[in-house]
Amino acid sequence: MPRPPTNHRTLQIEGWLLHAAGLALTAGAVALAAVTMWQPAHAHSQEAAGEIVRLDELLKSAGEIREAARDIRRQIDEAEARGVRLAARVPTAPHEAEFLGQMTELAHEVELEINDYRPGVARLLEKHGEMEVQFSAQGTYAALCRFLHRTEELPRLCRITRLDIKAPQTGDKIQIDTTLLIYFARELPVADPAVPISGGKPRG
């Protein structure tokens, strides 16, 4: 016996509803999967965009960075060259007699006459050694100025620590008494702050 048309129509509608529900579930799952994949991809895209901007800025300043690096390298090279020149002026021992020869030669060139030369005590410090040297000389004021200026050009590193000038009694020659420090590389262990290595005795 055939079914009434009403029941057939109801079944047909229910089938459509089930099919639509399946489609809705499928679409929801696809949307969820898409969102799940899109979020990391979007975050990575944002991160990549930020990195691109940073690299663009870095490229824009690359010239300045290279110039700064060249300037730093130049300063380092100059400092190393100064260190080499300085090390060449610091022997491994006091060599006060050799220093006297340099001083005498310079004094002769500037027309200054050295009358007395007295090396003192060699002192061993933490990183270097030093010796005090005293000398007396006479000459014109211009000769003294030339002498003082050219002590910086001596092969030996030295530093003037005392300079006494006496007015001439007669003529134009002044009398000077000077104390200098000469430096040498310290190779001996520090035992006594004042060690008479050579050229003098400790002062009491």
Backbone bond lengths (Angstrom), bond angles and torsions (degrees), N, CA, C in turn:
res aa  C-N    CA-C-N  psi(-1)  N-CA   C-N-CA  omega(-1)  CA-C   N-CA-C  phi
1 M - - - 1.457 - - 1.533 107.99 -
2 P 1.336 119.35 124.50 1.491 121.54 -176.24 1.509 112.05 -65.31
3 R 1.458 114.59 147.43 1.460 119.85 179.04 1.508 110.18 -73.22
4 P 1.311 113.82 152.37 1.470 117.98 178.00 1.514 108.85 -64.81
5 P 1.311 118.58 148.05 1.481 122.82 178.53 1.505 112.51 -58.10
6 T 1.320 118.15 -30.15 1.475 120.32 -177.61 1.504 110.65 -64.21
7 N 1.300 119.11 -43.76 1.467 122.61 -179.07 1.528 110.61 -65.20
8 H 1.336 115.47 -38.97 1.465 119.05 179.49 1.526 110.37 -63.97
9 R 1.325 113.91 -41.47 1.477 118.48 -179.85 1.524 110.62 -64.30
10 T 1.337 116.60 -38.84 1.470 121.06 179.89 1.506 111.10 -64.75
11 L 1.326 117.61 -43.74 1.454 121.66 178.95 1.522 111.35 -63.36
12 Q 1.335 113.31 -38.83 1.471 117.03 179.43 1.537 111.12 -63.66
13 I 1.316 117.25 -41.54 1.470 121.90 179.21 1.523 110.57 -66.04
14 E 1.337 115.93 -41.55 1.464 119.22 179.25 1.530 110.68 -62.56
15 G 1.328 116.38 -38.82 1.465 120.36 177.83 1.513 111.35 -62.40
16 W 1.359 114.66 -42.75 1.466 117.90 177.86 1.537 111.49 -61.75
17 L 1.332 114.53 -41.86 1.460 118.72 -179.27 1.530 111.65 -63.46
18 L 1.360 116.06 -42.17 1.458 119.63 178.62 1.528 110.85 -64.36
19 H 1.334 115.88 -40.17 1.459 119.56 178.76 1.529 110.92 -64.31
20 A 1.340 116.78 -41.81 1.464 121.07 178.74 1.513 111.18 -65.10
21 A 1.348 115.71 -39.94 1.458 119.41 178.25 1.522 110.83 -63.04
22 G 1.351 116.20 -40.34 1.465 119.92 177.31 1.512 111.52 -63.02
23 L 1.331 114.03 -42.77 1.454 117.56 178.21 1.533 111.09 -62.96
24 A 1.324 116.32 -40.52 1.464 120.62 179.61 1.519 110.91 -63.27
25 L 1.353 116.15 -43.10 1.452 119.59 178.72 1.523 111.23 -64.09
26 T 1.321 115.10 -42.24 1.468 119.18 178.88 1.516 110.88 -62.69
27 A 1.340 115.98 -44.64 1.466 120.05 179.38 1.515 111.02 -63.47
28 G 1.340 117.30 -39.06 1.462 120.60 178.11 1.516 111.43 -63.51
29 A 1.345 115.44 -42.72 1.469 119.05 179.73 1.518 110.64 -64.23
30 V 1.348 115.64 -42.13 1.466 119.46 179.01 1.531 110.16 -63.17
31 A 1.334 116.81 -42.71 1.460 120.84 -179.65 1.533 110.82 -63.80
32 L 1.348 115.57 -41.68 1.457 119.42 179.12 1.529 111.05 -63.67
33 A 1.344 114.29 -42.80 1.469 117.83 178.39 1.522 110.56 -63.50
34 A 1.326 115.52 -39.77 1.461 119.25 -179.34 1.526 111.02 -64.73
35 V 1.334 116.42 -42.66 1.461 120.04 178.82 1.521 110.40 -65.29
36 T 1.341 115.81 -41.26 1.457 120.30 179.99 1.533 111.53 -60.75
37 M 1.335 116.32 -40.28 1.461 120.19 179.23 1.527 111.66 -79.01
38 W 1.333 116.46 -30.77 1.464 119.40 -174.63 1.533 111.92 -72.62
39 Q 1.331 115.85 -38.18 1.464 118.96 -176.64 1.534 112.65 -59.48
40 P 1.356 119.86 -51.60 1.475 118.20 176.35 1.527 112.65 -62.62
41 A 1.349 115.02 -39.20 1.459 118.02 179.83 1.519 111.03 -63.39
42 H 1.328 116.50 -39.16 1.449 120.54 179.62 1.533 110.57 -67.36
43 A 1.348 114.70 -42.30 1.463 118.11 178.73 1.526 110.77 -62.77
44 H 1.348 116.24 -42.01 1.465 119.94 178.46 1.525 110.60 -64.31
45 S 1.343 115.25 -39.26 1.464 119.12 178.35 1.523 111.03 -62.99
46 Q 1.329 116.86 -41.77 1.458 120.64 178.10 1.530 111.04 -64.07
47 E 1.334 114.93 -41.95 1.465 119.28 179.28 1.528 110.69 -64.19
48 A 1.339 116.19 -42.46 1.458 120.26 178.69 1.524 110.92 -63.37
49 A 1.330 116.57 -39.48 1.463 120.06 178.82 1.530 110.76 -63.43
50 G 1.326 115.84 -42.17 1.459 119.09 177.48 1.521 112.21 -63.62
51 E 1.351 116.21 -39.19 1.460 120.00 178.49 1.531 111.02 -65.93
52 I 1.326 116.13 -37.01 1.471 120.46 177.83 1.525 110.08 -63.48
53 V 1.321 116.39 -43.12 1.470 120.32 178.40 1.528 110.26 -62.27
54 R 1.340 116.05 -42.99 1.459 119.64 -179.57 1.526 110.91 -63.85
55 L 1.334 116.27 -42.12 1.457 120.13 179.08 1.525 111.36 -66.44
56 D 1.329 116.55 -37.14 1.468 119.63 176.23 1.523 110.88 -60.67
57 E 1.344 116.51 -44.21 1.459 120.27 178.72 1.535 110.91 -64.61
58 L 1.344 115.14 -38.44 1.453 119.27 179.12 1.520 111.45 -64.78
59 L 1.341 115.52 -40.50 1.458 119.75 178.56 1.530 111.05 -65.73
60 K 1.329 116.35 -36.08 1.456 119.69 179.28 1.535 110.99 -64.56
61 S 1.347 116.07 -34.93 1.465 119.97 -177.95 1.524 112.30 -96.34
62 A 1.338 117.90 6.50 1.471 120.41 -177.44 1.520 111.18 -61.49
63 G 1.321 117.12 -39.09 1.460 120.10 178.95 1.512 111.96 -61.40
64 E 1.341 116.65 -44.04 1.461 120.20 178.77 1.522 110.93 -65.16
65 I 1.348 116.14 -38.68 1.462 119.84 179.97 1.522 110.22 -65.37
66 R 1.342 116.62 -43.20 1.466 119.51 178.93 1.525 110.99 -63.79
67 E 1.342 117.40 -40.24 1.456 120.61 179.37 1.525 111.00 -65.19
68 A 1.357 116.03 -41.19 1.466 119.70 177.74 1.524 110.63 -64.00
69 A 1.347 115.85 -39.50 1.466 119.56 178.55 1.521 110.76 -64.64
70 R 1.327 117.52 -40.62 1.459 120.34 178.08 1.527 110.98 -64.73
71 D 1.341 116.32 -38.78 1.462 119.77 179.15 1.523 110.78 -65.43
72 I 1.335 116.85 -42.35 1.471 120.59 178.03 1.528 110.24 -63.62
73 R 1.340 116.57 -43.04 1.458 120.53 178.37 1.525 111.50 -61.22
74 R 1.349 115.68 -39.27 1.457 120.11 179.04 1.530 110.33 -65.17
75 Q 1.326 116.77 -42.42 1.462 119.85 178.81 1.526 111.47 -64.42
76 I 1.335 116.23 -39.32 1.466 119.83 178.11 1.523 110.59 -64.05
77 D 1.336 116.23 -43.55 1.462 119.80 179.12 1.522 111.19 -62.25
78 E 1.342 116.51 -41.83 1.458 119.75 178.99 1.521 111.25 -64.63
79 A 1.341 116.41 -41.26 1.465 119.79 178.68 1.527 110.98 -64.47
80 E 1.333 117.06 -40.65 1.456 120.13 178.80 1.532 110.57 -65.61
81 A 1.337 116.23 -39.48 1.470 119.32 178.37 1.526 110.87 -64.75
82 R 1.354 116.24 -40.78 1.471 118.92 176.97 1.523 110.62 -63.31
83 G 1.339 116.30 -38.91 1.458 119.96 178.56 1.524 112.27 -62.96
84 V 1.342 115.67 -39.97 1.465 119.63 178.33 1.526 110.55 -65.17
85 R 1.344 115.91 -44.54 1.474 119.09 179.17 1.525 111.33 -63.60
86 L 1.340 116.25 -39.58 1.458 120.07 179.67 1.520 111.24 -66.34
87 A 1.349 115.97 -42.85 1.466 119.54 -180.00 1.521 111.37 -62.05
88 A 1.343 116.71 -32.16 1.457 120.00 178.78 1.524 112.03 -68.74
89 R 1.342 116.87 -19.43 1.470 120.89 -179.59 1.522 111.75 -95.63
90 V 1.326 117.89 3.74 1.469 121.49 -178.70 1.525 108.67 -122.30
91 P 1.332 118.13 100.12 1.472 120.14 -179.49 1.527 111.06 -74.38
92 T 1.318 114.82 179.00 1.465 119.83 -177.94 1.525 112.81 -92.29
93 A 1.324 117.43 2.70 1.474 122.43 177.50 1.526 107.68 -148.56
94 P 1.340 118.61 163.40 1.465 120.19 -176.25 1.532 114.09 -58.04
95 H 1.345 117.98 -44.12 1.472 122.30 179.63 1.528 111.14 46.51
96 E 1.329 115.96 51.20 1.459 119.56 -176.58 1.518 113.05 -66.89
97 A 1.357 117.66 -28.19 1.464 120.29 177.90 1.531 110.23 -67.06
98 E 1.316 115.93 -39.24 1.465 119.98 177.13 1.526 110.45 -64.93
99 F 1.332 115.88 -39.62 1.463 119.43 177.72 1.526 110.75 -64.12
100 L 1.330 117.33 -38.33 1.459 120.91 176.73 1.531 110.59 -59.24
101 G 1.338 116.07 -41.44 1.451 119.62 178.23 1.524 111.74 -61.03
102 Q 1.352 116.74 -40.85 1.459 120.50 178.53 1.522 111.36 -66.30
103 M 1.339 115.95 -41.73 1.459 120.59 179.01 1.530 110.89 -64.63
104 T 1.332 116.43 -42.21 1.461 120.48 -178.97 1.526 110.91 -63.92
105 E 1.314 116.33 -42.08 1.464 120.70 178.96 1.520 110.89 -62.82
106 L 1.344 116.57 -44.99 1.464 120.41 179.00 1.529 110.47 -63.16
107 A 1.332 116.99 -44.29 1.470 120.73 -179.74 1.529 110.54 -60.27
108 H 1.322 116.23 -39.32 1.468 119.55 178.79 1.529 110.44 -64.68
109 E 1.315 117.43 -40.28 1.465 121.13 -177.89 1.528 111.78 -65.69
110 V 1.342 116.96 -35.19 1.475 119.66 -178.06 1.529 112.03 -97.71
111 E 1.335 116.38 5.23 1.474 122.81 177.83 1.527 111.91 66.23
112 L 1.349 114.30 45.50 1.461 121.31 173.33 1.522 107.61 -115.05
113 E 1.321 117.25 136.51 1.465 121.61 -176.12 1.530 109.83 -105.13
114 I 1.345 116.63 118.72 1.468 121.52 177.26 1.525 108.92 -86.00
115 N 1.338 115.62 124.77 1.462 120.92 -178.24 1.522 112.91 -97.59
116 D 1.313 117.14 -32.66 1.465 119.97 -173.44 1.523 108.10 -147.73
117 Y 1.338 115.30 141.32 1.466 121.10 -179.17 1.514 107.93 -137.42
118 R 1.343 116.82 120.04 1.461 120.92 -173.94 1.528 110.17 -130.00
119 P 1.340 118.77 98.79 1.467 120.04 173.78 1.520 110.45 -70.54
120 G 1.310 116.02 144.77 1.461 119.97 -177.43 1.512 112.60 -104.95
121 V 1.327 115.85 -138.58 1.463 122.91 -174.14 1.526 109.70 -96.79
122 A 1.324 116.07 133.45 1.465 121.11 174.11 1.525 108.77 -80.66
123 R 1.305 115.74 127.45 1.466 121.01 -178.83 1.526 109.63 -114.32
124 L 1.326 115.40 132.01 1.456 120.82 177.13 1.522 108.89 -96.70
125 L 1.308 116.33 115.51 1.455 121.80 176.77 1.531 109.41 -100.30
126 E 1.310 116.15 -172.71 1.463 119.36 -173.13 1.522 112.32 -64.29
127 K 1.339 117.11 -42.60 1.459 119.76 -174.58 1.516 114.20 -117.50
128 H 1.315 118.33 -7.09 1.459 121.03 -178.76 1.520 109.29 -158.75
129 G 1.312 115.33 173.34 1.453 121.47 174.12 1.516 109.22 -116.67
130 E 1.315 115.59 157.76 1.456 119.61 178.17 1.524 109.36 -147.26
131 M 1.331 114.94 153.21 1.460 120.92 178.63 1.521 108.67 -134.64
132 E 1.307 115.48 137.33 1.460 121.12 176.96 1.525 109.85 -87.91
133 V 1.317 116.02 132.26 1.463 121.87 179.62 1.519 108.55 -126.02
134 Q 1.299 116.32 131.69 1.462 121.65 177.63 1.531 109.35 -117.74
135 F 1.318 115.99 142.50 1.467 119.23 174.60 1.523 109.68 -150.87
136 S 1.309 114.72 156.00 1.461 122.76 176.15 1.520 108.03 -116.66
137 A 1.321 116.07 146.80 1.458 120.08 -178.58 1.523 108.89 -153.31
138 Q 1.304 115.50 168.55 1.451 120.93 175.70 1.530 109.39 -142.54
139 G 1.315 114.68 150.14 1.448 120.59 179.99 1.508 109.69 170.61
140 T 1.308 115.55 -178.54 1.462 119.18 179.11 1.521 109.93 -74.11
141 Y 1.327 114.41 164.41 1.464 119.13 178.90 1.531 110.46 -62.93
142 A 1.335 116.81 -38.55 1.465 120.32 178.46 1.520 110.66 -63.55
143 A 1.342 117.38 -40.30 1.464 120.97 178.58 1.530 110.43 -63.69
144 L 1.324 116.45 -40.77 1.468 120.26 178.31 1.523 110.57 -62.11
145 C 1.320 117.39 -44.28 1.464 120.89 -179.78 1.524 110.92 -61.30
146 R 1.341 116.26 -43.04 1.468 119.69 178.80 1.526 110.41 -64.11
147 F 1.319 116.17 -39.53 1.465 120.60 -179.64 1.529 110.90 -63.69
148 L 1.313 116.27 -48.92 1.470 120.13 -179.00 1.527 111.07 -61.87
149 H 1.316 116.45 -39.78 1.464 119.88 -179.43 1.526 111.57 -65.77
150 R 1.304 116.83 -38.42 1.462 119.69 -174.04 1.520 113.98 -88.21
151 T 1.328 117.60 -3.40 1.472 118.07 173.87 1.528 111.10 -62.21
152 E 1.334 116.61 -25.86 1.465 120.00 177.46 1.523 111.66 -69.35
153 E 1.333 117.33 -17.94 1.457 121.19 -178.94 1.526 112.49 -95.99
154 L 1.314 117.66 -1.12 1.460 120.44 -179.37 1.530 110.74 -61.74
155 P 1.337 117.73 147.35 1.464 119.59 176.76 1.525 112.64 -60.81
156 R 1.332 116.14 -24.00 1.459 121.78 -177.64 1.527 109.65 -101.95
157 L 1.314 116.97 134.41 1.460 121.30 177.73 1.526 109.63 -72.45
158 C 1.323 116.77 127.62 1.465 121.10 178.88 1.523 109.09 -147.63
159 R 1.336 114.65 165.35 1.470 120.73 179.46 1.523 108.90 -143.38
160 I 1.315 115.91 128.83 1.462 120.75 178.27 1.527 108.91 -78.54
161 T 1.334 115.94 124.94 1.465 120.59 -179.71 1.528 112.52 -109.50
162 R 1.332 117.07 -18.07 1.470 119.99 179.65 1.529 109.33 -150.50
163 L 1.312 115.76 139.24 1.467 120.57 177.93 1.522 108.68 -145.77
164 D 1.316 115.62 112.95 1.470 121.77 176.60 1.523 108.45 -110.09
165 I 1.323 116.72 129.51 1.464 122.22 -178.56 1.528 108.66 -118.90
166 K 1.321 114.97 129.84 1.470 120.78 178.06 1.521 109.20 -113.97
167 A 1.317 115.71 134.79 1.463 120.87 -179.54 1.525 109.61 -64.85
168 P 1.325 117.92 146.77 1.470 120.56 -179.62 1.529 111.83 -67.02
169 Q 1.315 114.36 139.84 1.462 119.46 175.38 1.530 109.82 -74.85
170 T 1.308 114.77 -42.19 1.468 120.69 175.49 1.524 108.13 -139.53
171 G 1.283 116.66 154.32 1.450 120.87 178.70 1.525 111.76 71.49
172 D 1.347 115.84 -156.14 1.467 120.01 -175.97 1.524 112.81 -117.10
173 K 1.335 117.15 10.47 1.458 119.39 -179.06 1.526 110.45 -91.04
174 I 1.320 114.35 126.83 1.464 120.60 178.07 1.523 109.51 -95.38
175 Q 1.314 116.18 157.70 1.457 122.70 177.17 1.538 108.45 -103.77
176 I 1.313 116.71 136.35 1.469 119.96 179.18 1.517 109.76 -130.63
177 D 1.299 115.49 142.81 1.464 123.36 170.66 1.525 106.74 -121.51
178 T 1.321 116.38 125.55 1.470 121.30 -172.07 1.520 110.42 -130.99
179 T 1.314 115.02 143.97 1.462 122.06 171.99 1.524 108.47 -120.72
180 L 1.326 115.85 130.60 1.458 121.36 178.22 1.523 109.81 -124.44
181 L 1.308 115.09 158.76 1.464 121.84 170.21 1.516 107.92 -111.69
182 I 1.331 116.48 128.13 1.460 120.66 171.33 1.522 108.02 -109.06
183 Y 1.314 116.54 148.72 1.460 121.40 -171.86 1.527 110.62 -116.18
184 F 1.315 115.04 150.64 1.459 120.63 174.22 1.522 108.59 -147.41
185 A 1.325 115.42 158.98 1.459 120.63 -178.65 1.517 109.74 -71.92
186 R 1.324 116.29 135.48 1.461 120.43 -178.78 1.519 109.50 -87.11
187 E 1.326 116.72 115.24 1.460 122.04 177.77 1.524 112.47 -110.76
188 L 1.327 116.70 -15.78 1.462 120.57 -179.50 1.519 109.55 -93.64
189 P 1.339 119.36 150.60 1.462 121.14 176.26 1.518 110.84 -66.29
190 V 1.325 115.44 149.54 1.457 120.12 179.06 1.516 109.20 -76.07
191 A 1.332 116.94 112.46 1.460 121.18 178.26 1.512 109.94 -116.67
192 D 1.318 115.45 -48.81 1.452 121.87 -179.45 1.518 107.23 -127.18
193 P 1.334 119.46 130.34 1.459 120.22 -178.33 1.505 113.45 -61.63
194 A 1.329 118.77 -17.37 1.463 121.65 177.07 1.510 108.28 -131.16
195 V 1.326 116.01 100.74 1.453 121.05 -177.48 1.519 108.48 -112.99
196 P 1.331 118.75 118.94 1.468 120.54 -179.73 1.511 111.47 -75.56
197 I 1.361 117.11 77.77 1.449 120.48 -178.76 1.514 110.53 -63.39
198 S 1.339 116.16 -46.99 1.457 120.38 178.25 1.513 108.29 -166.28
199 G 1.320 114.11 164.65 1.456 119.83 170.01 1.508 114.61 71.85
200 G 1.291 121.12 32.16 1.466 119.40 175.00 1.499 111.47 151.85
201 K 1.305 115.80 175.29 1.459 122.18 179.43 1.512 109.29 -121.04
202 P 1.334 117.38 151.25 1.452 119.20 176.27 1.515 111.39 -57.47
203 R 1.295 115.18 141.58 1.463 119.36 178.79 1.513 110.55 -90.92
204 G 1.325 116.15 132.86 1.446 119.74 -178.35 1.490 111.88 -79.38
